[in-house]
Amino acid sequence: MNAASAPAARIRVTLVRSLAKRTSRQRACVRGLGLRRLHHSVEVNATPENLGMIRAVGYLLRIEEIGHASE
C-alpha cells in the first residue's frame, strides 16, 4: 500500500485560547481549520496543509490524535 492510497490520520483540534489581539494570518489559520469560537472542536485529516496551520497556531489549540479515517 503506498502513501497516496493509505487512509489519512485524523486529528481533533479544540480552540482553547482567544483570538483577541492575534494577527490576521493566525485568525485565518484558525478559521481554515474550521474553528469558530472558544472550546469548539473539529476533526480534520492530518494533511500537510492542516498540519502546517496547526503548527502555526498550536499554542492556541488542544490537539488529540484520534486514529485513521474510515473509507
mmJSON file of the N, C-alpha and C atoms, coordinates in Angstrom:
{"data_MODEL":{"atom_site":{
"group_PDB":["ATOM","ATOM","ATOM","ATOM","ATOM","ATOM","ATOM","ATOM","ATOM","ATOM","ATOM","ATOM","ATOM","ATOM","ATOM","ATOM","ATOM","ATOM","ATOM","ATOM","ATOM","ATOM","ATOM","ATOM","ATOM","ATOM","ATOM","ATOM","ATOM","ATOM","ATOM","ATOM","ATOM","ATOM","ATOM","ATOM","ATOM","ATOM","ATOM","ATOM","ATOM","ATOM","ATOM","ATOM","ATOM","ATOM","ATOM","ATOM","ATOM","ATOM","ATOM","ATOM","ATOM","ATOM","ATOM","ATOM","ATOM","ATOM","ATOM","ATOM","ATOM","ATOM","ATOM","ATOM","ATOM","ATOM","ATOM","ATOM","ATOM","ATOM","ATOM","ATOM","ATOM","ATOM","ATOM","ATOM","ATOM","ATOM","ATOM","ATOM","ATOM","ATOM","ATOM","ATOM","ATOM","ATOM","ATOM","ATOM","ATOM","ATOM","ATOM","ATOM","ATOM","ATOM","ATOM","ATOM","ATOM","ATOM","ATOM","ATOM","ATOM","ATOM","ATOM","ATOM","ATOM","ATOM","ATOM","ATOM","ATOM","ATOM","ATOM","ATOM","ATOM","ATOM","ATOM","ATOM","ATOM","ATOM","ATOM","ATOM","ATOM","ATOM","ATOM","ATOM","ATOM","ATOM","ATOM","ATOM","ATOM","ATOM","ATOM","ATOM","ATOM","ATOM","ATOM","ATOM","ATOM","ATOM","ATOM","ATOM","ATOM","ATOM","ATOM","ATOM","ATOM","ATOM","ATOM","ATOM","ATOM","ATOM","ATOM","ATOM","ATOM","ATOM","ATOM","ATOM","ATOM","ATOM","ATOM","ATOM","ATOM","ATOM","ATOM","ATOM","ATOM","ATOM","ATOM","ATOM","ATOM","ATOM","ATOM","ATOM","ATOM","ATOM","ATOM","ATOM","ATOM","ATOM","ATOM","ATOM","ATOM","ATOM","ATOM","ATOM","ATOM","ATOM","ATOM","ATOM","ATOM","ATOM","ATOM","ATOM","ATOM","ATOM","ATOM","ATOM","ATOM","ATOM","ATOM","ATOM","ATOM","ATOM","ATOM","ATOM","ATOM","ATOM","ATOM","ATOM","ATOM","ATOM","ATOM","ATOM","ATOM"],
"id":[1,2,3,4,5,6,7,8,9,10,11,12,13,14,15,16,17,18,19,20,21,22,23,24,25,26,27,28,29,30,31,32,33,34,35,36,37,38,39,40,41,42,43,44,45,46,47,48,49,50,51,52,53,54,55,56,57,58,59,60,61,62,63,64,65,66,67,68,69,70,71,72,73,74,75,76,77,78,79,80,81,82,83,84,85,86,87,88,89,90,91,92,93,94,95,96,97,98,99,100,101,102,103,104,105,106,107,108,109,110,111,112,113,114,115,116,117,118,119,120,121,122,123,124,125,126,127,128,129,130,131,132,133,134,135,136,137,138,139,140,141,142,143,144,145,146,147,148,149,150,151,152,153,154,155,156,157,158,159,160,161,162,163,164,165,166,167,168,169,170,171,172,173,174,175,176,177,178,179,180,181,182,183,184,185,186,187,188,189,190,191,192,193,194,195,196,197,198,199,200,201,202,203,204,205,206,207,208,209,210,211,212,213],
"type_symbol":["N","C","C","N","C","C","N","C","C","N","C","C","N","C","C","N","C","C","N","C","C","N","C","C","N","C","C","N","C","C","N","C","C","N","C","C","N","C","C","N","C","C","N","C","C","N","C","C","N","C","C","N","C","C","N","C","C","N","C","C","N","C","C","N","C","C","N","C","C","N","C","C","N","C","C","N","C","C","N","C","C","N","C","C","N","C","C","N","C","C","N","C","C","N","C","C","N","C","C","N","C","C","N","C","C","N","C","C","N","C","C","N","C","C","N","C","C","N","C","C","N","C","C","N","C","C","N","C","C","N","C","C","N","C","C","N","C","C","N","C","C","N","C","C","N","C","C","N","C","C","N","C","C","N","C","C","N","C","C","N","C","C","N","C","C","N","C","C","N","C","C","N","C","C","N","C","C","N","C","C","N","C","C","N","C","C","N","C","C","N","C","C","N","C","C","N","C","C","N","C","C","N","C","C","N","C","C","N","C","C","N","C","C"],
"label_atom_id":["N","CA","C","N","CA","C","N","CA","C","N","CA","C","N","CA","C","N","CA","C","N","CA","C","N","CA","C","N","CA","C","N","CA","C","N","CA","C","N","CA","C","N","CA","C","N","CA","C","N","CA","C","N","CA","C","N","CA","C","N","CA","C","N","CA","C","N","CA","C","N","CA","C","N","CA","C","N","CA","C","N","CA","C","N","CA","C","N","CA","C","N","CA","C","N","CA","C","N","CA","C","N","CA","C","N","CA","C","N","CA","C","N","CA","C","N","CA","C","N","CA","C","N","CA","C","N","CA","C","N","CA","C","N","CA","C","N","CA","C","N","CA","C","N","CA","C","N","CA","C","N","CA","C","N","CA","C","N","CA","C","N","CA","C","N","CA","C","N","CA","C","N","CA","C","N","CA","C","N","CA","C","N","CA","C","N","CA","C","N","CA","C","N","CA","C","N","CA","C","N","CA","C","N","CA","C","N","CA","C","N","CA","C","N","CA","C","N","CA","C","N","CA","C","N","CA","C","N","CA","C","N","CA","C","N","CA","C","N","CA","C","N","CA","C","N","CA","C"],
"label_alt_id":[null,null,null,null,null,null,null,null,null,null,null,null,null,null,null,null,null,null,null,null,null,null,null,null,null,null,null,null,null,null,null,null,null,null,null,null,null,null,null,null,null,null,null,null,null,null,null,null,null,null,null,null,null,null,null,null,null,null,null,null,null,null,null,null,null,null,null,null,null,null,null,null,null,null,null,null,null,null,null,null,null,null,null,null,null,null,null,null,null,null,null,null,null,null,null,null,null,null,null,null,null,null,null,null,null,null,null,null,null,null,null,null,null,null,null,null,null,null,null,null,null,null,null,null,null,null,null,null,null,null,null,null,null,null,null,null,null,null,null,null,null,null,null,null,null,null,null,null,null,null,null,null,null,null,null,null,null,null,null,null,null,null,null,null,null,null,null,null,null,null,null,null,null,null,null,null,null,null,null,null,null,null,null,null,null,null,null,null,null,null,null,null,null,null,null,null,null,null,null,null,null,null,null,null,null,null,null,null,null,null,null,null,null],
"label_comp_id":["MET","MET","MET","ASN","ASN","ASN","ALA","ALA","ALA","ALA","ALA","ALA","SER","SER","SER","ALA","ALA","ALA","PRO","PRO","PRO","ALA","ALA","ALA","ALA","ALA","ALA","ARG","ARG","ARG","ILE","ILE","ILE","ARG","ARG","ARG","VAL","VAL","VAL","THR","THR","THR","LEU","LEU","LEU","VAL","VAL","VAL","ARG","ARG","ARG","SER","SER","SER","LEU","LEU","LEU","ALA","ALA","ALA","LYS","LYS","LYS","ARG","ARG","ARG","THR","THR","THR","SER","SER","SER","ARG","ARG","ARG","GLN","GLN","GLN","ARG","ARG","ARG","ALA","ALA","ALA","CYS","CYS","CYS","VAL","VAL","VAL","ARG","ARG","ARG","GLY","GLY","GLY","LEU","LEU","LEU","GLY","GLY","GLY","LEU","LEU","LEU","ARG","ARG","ARG","ARG","ARG","ARG","LEU","LEU","LEU","HIS","HIS","HIS","HIS","HIS","HIS","SER","SER","SER","VAL","VAL","VAL","GLU","GLU","GLU","VAL","VAL","VAL","ASN","ASN","ASN","ALA","ALA","ALA","THR","THR","THR","PRO","PRO","PRO","GLU","GLU","GLU","ASN","ASN","ASN","LEU","LEU","LEU","GLY","GLY","GLY","MET","MET","MET","ILE","ILE","ILE","ARG","ARG","ARG","ALA","ALA","ALA","VAL","VAL","VAL","GLY","GLY","GLY","TYR","TYR","TYR","LEU","LEU","LEU","LEU","LEU","LEU","ARG","ARG","ARG","ILE","ILE","ILE","GLU","GLU","GLU","GLU","GLU","GLU","ILE","ILE","ILE","GLY","GLY","GLY","HIS","HIS","HIS","ALA","ALA","ALA","SER","SER","SER","GLU","GLU","GLU"],
"label_asym_id":["A","A","A","A","A","A","A","A","A","A","A","A","A","A","A","A","A","A","A","A","A","A","A","A","A","A","A","A","A","A","A","A","A","A","A","A","A","A","A","A","A","A","A","A","A","A","A","A","A","A","A","A","A","A","A","A","A","A","A","A","A","A","A","A","A","A","A","A","A","A","A","A","A","A","A","A","A","A","A","A","A","A","A","A","A","A","A","A","A","A","A","A","A","A","A","A","A","A","A","A","A","A","A","A","A","A","A","A","A","A","A","A","A","A","A","A","A","A","A","A","A","A","A","A","A","A","A","A","A","A","A","A","A","A","A","A","A","A","A","A","A","A","A","A","A","A","A","A","A","A","A","A","A","A","A","A","A","A","A","A","A","A","A","A","A","A","A","A","A","A","A","A","A","A","A","A","A","A","A","A","A","A","A","A","A","A","A","A","A","A","A","A","A","A","A","A","A","A","A","A","A","A","A","A","A","A","A","A","A","A","A","A","A"],
"label_entity_id":["1","1","1","1","1","1","1","1","1","1","1","1","1","1","1","1","1","1","1","1","1","1","1","1","1","1","1","1","1","1","1","1","1","1","1","1","1","1","1","1","1","1","1","1","1","1","1","1","1","1","1","1","1","1","1","1","1","1","1","1","1","1","1","1","1","1","1","1","1","1","1","1","1","1","1","1","1","1","1","1","1","1","1","1","1","1","1","1","1","1","1","1","1","1","1","1","1","1","1","1","1","1","1","1","1","1","1","1","1","1","1","1","1","1","1","1","1","1","1","1","1","1","1","1","1","1","1","1","1","1","1","1","1","1","1","1","1","1","1","1","1","1","1","1","1","1","1","1","1","1","1","1","1","1","1","1","1","1","1","1","1","1","1","1","1","1","1","1","1","1","1","1","1","1","1","1","1","1","1","1","1","1","1","1","1","1","1","1","1","1","1","1","1","1","1","1","1","1","1","1","1","1","1","1","1","1","1","1","1","1","1","1","1"],
"label_seq_id":[1,1,1,2,2,2,3,3,3,4,4,4,5,5,5,6,6,6,7,7,7,8,8,8,9,9,9,10,10,10,11,11,11,12,12,12,13,13,13,14,14,14,15,15,15,16,16,16,17,17,17,18,18,18,19,19,19,20,20,20,21,21,21,22,22,22,23,23,23,24,24,24,25,25,25,26,26,26,27,27,27,28,28,28,29,29,29,30,30,30,31,31,31,32,32,32,33,33,33,34,34,34,35,35,35,36,36,36,37,37,37,38,38,38,39,39,39,40,40,40,41,41,41,42,42,42,43,43,43,44,44,44,45,45,45,46,46,46,47,47,47,48,48,48,49,49,49,50,50,50,51,51,51,52,52,52,53,53,53,54,54,54,55,55,55,56,56,56,57,57,57,58,58,58,59,59,59,60,60,60,61,61,61,62,62,62,63,63,63,64,64,64,65,65,65,66,66,66,67,67,67,68,68,68,69,69,69,70,70,70,71,71,71],
"pdbx_PDB_ins_code":[null,null,null,null,null,null,null,null,null,null,null,null,null,null,null,null,null,null,null,null,null,null,null,null,null,null,null,null,null,null,null,null,null,null,null,null,null,null,null,null,null,null,null,null,null,null,null,null,null,null,null,null,null,null,null,null,null,null,null,null,null,null,null,null,null,null,null,null,null,null,null,null,null,null,null,null,null,null,null,null,null,null,null,null,null,null,null,null,null,null,null,null,null,null,null,null,null,null,null,null,null,null,null,null,null,null,null,null,null,null,null,null,null,null,null,null,null,null,null,null,null,null,null,null,null,null,null,null,null,null,null,null,null,null,null,null,null,null,null,null,null,null,null,null,null,null,null,null,null,null,null,null,null,null,null,null,null,null,null,null,null,null,null,null,null,null,null,null,null,null,null,null,null,null,null,null,null,null,null,null,null,null,null,null,null,null,null,null,null,null,null,null,null,null,null,null,null,null,null,null,null,null,null,null,null,null,null,null,null,null,null,null,null],
"Cartn_x":[0.856,0.0,0.9,0.708,1.543,0.913,1.68,1.231,-0.006,-0.158,-1.295,-2.613,-2.597,-3.844,-4.088,-3.132,-3.312,-4.29,-5.172,-6.097,-5.339,-5.752,-5.088,-5.48,-4.541,-4.835,-5.787,-6.564,-7.493,-6.983,-7.205,-6.785,-7.971,-8.225,-9.26,-8.556,-8.968,-8.391,-9.488,-9.138,-10.067,-9.417,-10.142,-9.634,-9.764,-8.642,-8.678,-8.17,-7.624,-7.197,-7.844,-8.088,-8.809,-8.013,-8.739,-8.124,-7.961,-8.325,-8.157,-6.68,-6.388,-5.031,-4.123,-4.691,-3.9,-3.864,-2.859,-2.739,-3.792,-4.002,-4.996,-4.58,-3.28,-2.816,-3.16,-2.997,-3.333,-4.832,-5.62,-7.078,-7.485,-6.819,-7.134,-6.805,-5.721,-5.376,-6.442,-6.893,-7.921,-9.213,-9.609,-10.826,-10.659,-9.449,-9.187,-9.317,-9.05,-9.238,-10.704,-11.558,-12.988,-13.418,-12.535,-12.872,-13.537,-14.614,-15.4,-15.341,-15.24,-15.313,-14.528,-14.321,-13.607,-14.292,-13.493,-13.935,-14.709,-14.626,-15.208,-14.193,-14.634,-13.754,-14.156,-13.16,-13.398,-12.403,-12.758,-11.85,-11.393,-10.069,-9.503,-8.571,-8.369,-7.385,-5.988,-5.037,-3.654,-2.924,-3.383,-2.729,-1.612,-0.659,0.401,-0.147,-1.224,-1.814,-2.377,-3.147,-3.724,-2.648,-1.647,-0.572,0.199,0.365,1.023,0.224,-1.093,-1.938,-1.917,-1.95,-1.893,-0.567,0.528,1.841,1.909,1.271,1.324,0.596,-0.489,-1.29,-1.469,-0.542,-0.661,-0.791,-0.235,-0.315,-1.718,-2.611,-4.0,-4.92,-4.375,-5.198,-4.883,-5.864,-5.62,-5.739,-4.754,-4.647,-4.688,-5.554,-5.651,-5.667,-4.809,-4.859,-5.927,-6.799,-7.919,-7.909,-6.856,-6.77,-6.871,-7.26,-7.325,-8.759,-8.877,-10.179,-10.676,-11.943,-12.505,-12.895,-12.768,-13.105,-14.345],
"Cartn_y":[-1.173,0.0,1.233,2.131,3.332,4.459,5.533,6.642,7.324,7.341,8.018,7.306,5.991,5.268,4.945,5.239,4.967,5.98,5.54,6.496,7.485,8.721,9.768,9.661,9.98,10.03,11.191,11.086,12.153,12.807,14.106,14.882,15.713,15.728,16.595,17.826,19.0,20.248,21.054,21.672,22.477,23.819,24.901,26.24,26.511,26.695,26.878,28.247,29.032,30.394,31.36,32.57,33.57,34.054,34.504,35.102,36.609,37.169,38.602,38.959,40.029,40.559,39.599,38.758,37.874,38.485,38.121,38.661,38.061,38.711,38.211,36.841,36.587,35.277,34.185,34.475,33.485,33.232,34.287,34.12,33.295,33.53,32.785,31.305,30.985,29.579,28.906,29.582,29.011,28.803,29.793,29.661,28.564,28.457,27.429,26.025,25.881,24.582,24.308,25.319,25.144,25.504,26.149,26.52,27.892,28.015,29.247,30.022,29.341,30.03,29.219,29.776,29.078,27.758,26.751,25.415,24.686,25.181,24.497,23.469,22.251,21.179,20.73,20.397,19.817,18.695,17.77,16.696,16.968,16.958,17.226,16.085,15.912,14.943,15.508,14.637,15.055,15.251,16.227,16.556,17.556,17.697,18.691,20.107,20.442,21.774,22.003,21.038,21.17,21.14,20.286,20.22,21.531,22.2,23.499,24.547,24.553,25.503,25.204,23.924,23.541,23.974,23.799,24.203,25.723,26.486,27.944,28.489,27.857,28.372,27.316,26.4,25.297,25.73,26.891,27.366,27.84,27.955,28.332,27.111,25.932,24.745,23.632,22.748,21.448,20.442,19.56,18.661,17.225,16.402,14.982,14.173,13.165,12.262,11.217,10.991,10.086,8.874,8.672,7.472,7.77,6.754,6.853,7.077,7.764,7.978,6.687,6.442,5.25,5.595,4.62,4.872,4.141],
"Cartn_z":[0.0,0.0,0.0,-0.951,-0.984,-0.182,-0.004,0.837,0.272,-1.033,-1.648,-1.356,-1.229,-1.009,0.472,1.336,2.761,3.348,4.248,4.863,5.748,5.705,6.477,7.949,8.814,10.245,10.509,11.558,11.938,13.211,13.31,14.473,14.929,16.24,16.809,17.379,16.936,17.435,18.113,19.232,20.01,20.286,20.023,20.299,21.793,22.491,23.942,24.38,23.45,23.783,22.809,23.261,22.494,21.283,20.275,19.093,19.227,20.374,20.581,20.487,19.785,19.604,18.836,17.99,17.132,15.737,14.967,13.614,12.696,11.553,10.609,10.054,9.924,9.447,10.454,11.75,12.775,12.798,12.683,12.645,11.433,10.296,9.08,9.244,9.911,10.159,11.009,12.045,12.923,12.144,11.337,10.53,9.469,8.915,7.913,8.469,9.748,10.402,10.726,10.575,10.824,12.229,12.984,14.365,14.373,15.144,15.134,16.447,17.56,18.858,19.885,21.056,22.119,22.455,22.698,23.093,21.997,20.772,19.623,19.137,18.871,18.402,17.012,16.202,14.887,14.671,13.788,13.4,11.977,11.781,10.457,10.084,8.775,8.297,8.519,8.751,9.001,7.676,6.893,5.631,5.903,4.999,5.213,5.396,4.682,4.804,6.204,6.7,8.037,9.114,8.955,9.95,10.001,8.868,8.848,9.597,9.414,10.144,11.631,11.988,13.4,14.008,13.27,13.763,13.965,13.081,13.156,14.384,14.781,15.903,16.986,17.093,18.043,19.491,19.818,21.2,21.57,20.593,20.852,20.92,20.599,20.396,21.385,21.593,22.212,21.078,20.961,19.819,20.306,19.704,20.041,18.759,18.677,17.53,17.818,16.848,17.1,16.183,15.405,14.59,13.116,12.349,10.895,10.441,9.318,8.715,8.106,8.218,7.589,6.163,5.291,3.876,3.486],
"occupancy":[1.0,1.0,1.0,1.0,1.0,1.0,1.0,1.0,1.0,1.0,1.0,1.0,1.0,1.0,1.0,1.0,1.0,1.0,1.0,1.0,1.0,1.0,1.0,1.0,1.0,1.0,1.0,1.0,1.0,1.0,1.0,1.0,1.0,1.0,1.0,1.0,1.0,1.0,1.0,1.0,1.0,1.0,1.0,1.0,1.0,1.0,1.0,1.0,1.0,1.0,1.0,1.0,1.0,1.0,1.0,1.0,1.0,1.0,1.0,1.0,1.0,1.0,1.0,1.0,1.0,1.0,1.0,1.0,1.0,1.0,1.0,1.0,1.0,1.0,1.0,1.0,1.0,1.0,1.0,1.0,1.0,1.0,1.0,1.0,1.0,1.0,1.0,1.0,1.0,1.0,1.0,1.0,1.0,1.0,1.0,1.0,1.0,1.0,1.0,1.0,1.0,1.0,1.0,1.0,1.0,1.0,1.0,1.0,1.0,1.0,1.0,1.0,1.0,1.0,1.0,1.0,1.0,1.0,1.0,1.0,1.0,1.0,1.0,1.0,1.0,1.0,1.0,1.0,1.0,1.0,1.0,1.0,1.0,1.0,1.0,1.0,1.0,1.0,1.0,1.0,1.0,1.0,1.0,1.0,1.0,1.0,1.0,1.0,1.0,1.0,1.0,1.0,1.0,1.0,1.0,1.0,1.0,1.0,1.0,1.0,1.0,1.0,1.0,1.0,1.0,1.0,1.0,1.0,1.0,1.0,1.0,1.0,1.0,1.0,1.0,1.0,1.0,1.0,1.0,1.0,1.0,1.0,1.0,1.0,1.0,1.0,1.0,1.0,1.0,1.0,1.0,1.0,1.0,1.0,1.0,1.0,1.0,1.0,1.0,1.0,1.0,1.0,1.0,1.0,1.0,1.0,1.0,1.0,1.0,1.0,1.0,1.0,1.0],
"B_iso_or_equiv":[0.0,0.0,0.0,0.0,0.0,0.0,0.0,0.0,0.0,0.0,0.0,0.0,0.0,0.0,0.0,0.0,0.0,0.0,0.0,0.0,0.0,0.0,0.0,0.0,0.0,0.0,0.0,0.0,0.0,0.0,0.0,0.0,0.0,0.0,0.0,0.0,0.0,0.0,0.0,0.0,0.0,0.0,0.0,0.0,0.0,0.0,0.0,0.0,0.0,0.0,0.0,0.0,0.0,0.0,0.0,0.0,0.0,0.0,0.0,0.0,0.0,0.0,0.0,0.0,0.0,0.0,0.0,0.0,0.0,0.0,0.0,0.0,0.0,0.0,0.0,0.0,0.0,0.0,0.0,0.0,0.0,0.0,0.0,0.0,0.0,0.0,0.0,0.0,0.0,0.0,0.0,0.0,0.0,0.0,0.0,0.0,0.0,0.0,0.0,0.0,0.0,0.0,0.0,0.0,0.0,0.0,0.0,0.0,0.0,0.0,0.0,0.0,0.0,0.0,0.0,0.0,0.0,0.0,0.0,0.0,0.0,0.0,0.0,0.0,0.0,0.0,0.0,0.0,0.0,0.0,0.0,0.0,0.0,0.0,0.0,0.0,0.0,0.0,0.0,0.0,0.0,0.0,0.0,0.0,0.0,0.0,0.0,0.0,0.0,0.0,0.0,0.0,0.0,0.0,0.0,0.0,0.0,0.0,0.0,0.0,0.0,0.0,0.0,0.0,0.0,0.0,0.0,0.0,0.0,0.0,0.0,0.0,0.0,0.0,0.0,0.0,0.0,0.0,0.0,0.0,0.0,0.0,0.0,0.0,0.0,0.0,0.0,0.0,0.0,0.0,0.0,0.0,0.0,0.0,0.0,0.0,0.0,0.0,0.0,0.0,0.0,0.0,0.0,0.0,0.0,0.0,0.0,0.0,0.0,0.0,0.0,0.0,0.0],
"pdbx_formal_charge":[null,null,null,null,null,null,null,null,null,null,null,null,null,null,null,null,null,null,null,null,null,null,null,null,null,null,null,null,null,null,null,null,null,null,null,null,null,null,null,null,null,null,null,null,null,null,null,null,null,null,null,null,null,null,null,null,null,null,null,null,null,null,null,null,null,null,null,null,null,null,null,null,null,null,null,null,null,null,null,null,null,null,null,null,null,null,null,null,null,null,null,null,null,null,null,null,null,null,null,null,null,null,null,null,null,null,null,null,null,null,null,null,null,null,null,null,null,null,null,null,null,null,null,null,null,null,null,null,null,null,null,null,null,null,null,null,null,null,null,null,null,null,null,null,null,null,null,null,null,null,null,null,null,null,null,null,null,null,null,null,null,null,null,null,null,null,null,null,null,null,null,null,null,null,null,null,null,null,null,null,null,null,null,null,null,null,null,null,null,null,null,null,null,null,null,null,null,null,null,null,null,null,null,null,null,null,null,null,null,null,null,null,null],
"auth_seq_id":[1,1,1,2,2,2,3,3,3,4,4,4,5,5,5,6,6,6,7,7,7,8,8,8,9,9,9,10,10,10,11,11,11,12,12,12,13,13,13,14,14,14,15,15,15,16,16,16,17,17,17,18,18,18,19,19,19,20,20,20,21,21,21,22,22,22,23,23,23,24,24,24,25,25,25,26,26,26,27,27,27,28,28,28,29,29,29,30,30,30,31,31,31,32,32,32,33,33,33,34,34,34,35,35,35,36,36,36,37,37,37,38,38,38,39,39,39,40,40,40,41,41,41,42,42,42,43,43,43,44,44,44,45,45,45,46,46,46,47,47,47,48,48,48,49,49,49,50,50,50,51,51,51,52,52,52,53,53,53,54,54,54,55,55,55,56,56,56,57,57,57,58,58,58,59,59,59,60,60,60,61,61,61,62,62,62,63,63,63,64,64,64,65,65,65,66,66,66,67,67,67,68,68,68,69,69,69,70,70,70,71,71,71],
"auth_comp_id":["MET","MET","MET","ASN","ASN","ASN","ALA","ALA","ALA","ALA","ALA","ALA","SER","SER","SER","ALA","ALA","ALA","PRO","PRO","PRO","ALA","ALA","ALA","ALA","ALA","ALA","ARG","ARG","ARG","ILE","ILE","ILE","ARG","ARG","ARG","VAL","VAL","VAL","THR","THR","THR","LEU","LEU","LEU","VAL","VAL","VAL","ARG","ARG","ARG","SER","SER","SER","LEU","LEU","LEU","ALA","ALA","ALA","LYS","LYS","LYS","ARG","ARG","ARG","THR","THR","THR","SER","SER","SER","ARG","ARG","ARG","GLN","GLN","GLN","ARG","ARG","ARG","ALA","ALA","ALA","CYS","CYS","CYS","VAL","VAL","VAL","ARG","ARG","ARG","GLY","GLY","GLY","LEU","LEU","LEU","GLY","GLY","GLY","LEU","LEU","LEU","ARG","ARG","ARG","ARG","ARG","ARG","LEU","LEU","LEU","HIS","HIS","HIS","HIS","HIS","HIS","SER","SER","SER","VAL","VAL","VAL","GLU","GLU","GLU","VAL","VAL","VAL","ASN","ASN","ASN","ALA","ALA","ALA","THR","THR","THR","PRO","PRO","PRO","GLU","GLU","GLU","ASN","ASN","ASN","LEU","LEU","LEU","GLY","GLY","GLY","MET","MET","MET","ILE","ILE","ILE","ARG","ARG","ARG","ALA","ALA","ALA","VAL","VAL","VAL","GLY","GLY","GLY","TYR","TYR","TYR","LEU","LEU","LEU","LEU","LEU","LEU","ARG","ARG","ARG","ILE","ILE","ILE","GLU","GLU","GLU","GLU","GLU","GLU","ILE","ILE","ILE","GLY","GLY","GLY","HIS","HIS","HIS","ALA","ALA","ALA","SER","SER","SER","GLU","GLU","GLU"],
"auth_asym_id":["A","A","A","A","A","A","A","A","A","A","A","A","A","A","A","A","A","A","A","A","A","A","A","A","A","A","A","A","A","A","A","A","A","A","A","A","A","A","A","A","A","A","A","A","A","A","A","A","A","A","A","A","A","A","A","A","A","A","A","A","A","A","A","A","A","A","A","A","A","A","A","A","A","A","A","A","A","A","A","A","A","A","A","A","A","A","A","A","A","A","A","A","A","A","A","A","A","A","A","A","A","A","A","A","A","A","A","A","A","A","A","A","A","A","A","A","A","A","A","A","A","A","A","A","A","A","A","A","A","A","A","A","A","A","A","A","A","A","A","A","A","A","A","A","A","A","A","A","A","A","A","A","A","A","A","A","A","A","A","A","A","A","A","A","A","A","A","A","A","A","A","A","A","A","A","A","A","A","A","A","A","A","A","A","A","A","A","A","A","A","A","A","A","A","A","A","A","A","A","A","A","A","A","A","A","A","A","A","A","A","A","A","A"],
"auth_atom_id":["N","CA","C","N","CA","C","N","CA","C","N","CA","C","N","CA","C","N","CA","C","N","CA","C","N","CA","C","N","CA","C","N","CA","C","N","CA","C","N","CA","C","N","CA","C","N","CA","C","N","CA","C","N","CA","C","N","CA","C","N","CA","C","N","CA","C","N","CA","C","N","CA","C","N","CA","C","N","CA","C","N","CA","C","N","CA","C","N","CA","C","N","CA","C","N","CA","C","N","CA","C","N","CA","C","N","CA","C","N","CA","C","N","CA","C","N","CA","C","N","CA","C","N","CA","C","N","CA","C","N","CA","C","N","CA","C","N","CA","C","N","CA","C","N","CA","C","N","CA","C","N","CA","C","N","CA","C","N","CA","C","N","CA","C","N","CA","C","N","CA","C","N","CA","C","N","CA","C","N","CA","C","N","CA","C","N","CA","C","N","CA","C","N","CA","C","N","CA","C","N","CA","C","N","CA","C","N","CA","C","N","CA","C","N","CA","C","N","CA","C","N","CA","C","N","CA","C","N","CA","C","N","CA","C","N","CA","C","N","CA","C","N","CA","C","N","CA","C"],
"pdbx_PDB_model_num":[1,1,1,1,1,1,1,1,1,1,1,1,1,1,1,1,1,1,1,1,1,1,1,1,1,1,1,1,1,1,1,1,1,1,1,1,1,1,1,1,1,1,1,1,1,1,1,1,1,1,1,1,1,1,1,1,1,1,1,1,1,1,1,1,1,1,1,1,1,1,1,1,1,1,1,1,1,1,1,1,1,1,1,1,1,1,1,1,1,1,1,1,1,1,1,1,1,1,1,1,1,1,1,1,1,1,1,1,1,1,1,1,1,1,1,1,1,1,1,1,1,1,1,1,1,1,1,1,1,1,1,1,1,1,1,1,1,1,1,1,1,1,1,1,1,1,1,1,1,1,1,1,1,1,1,1,1,1,1,1,1,1,1,1,1,1,1,1,1,1,1,1,1,1,1,1,1,1,1,1,1,1,1,1,1,1,1,1,1,1,1,1,1,1,1,1,1,1,1,1,1,1,1,1,1,1,1,1,1,1,1,1,1]
}}}
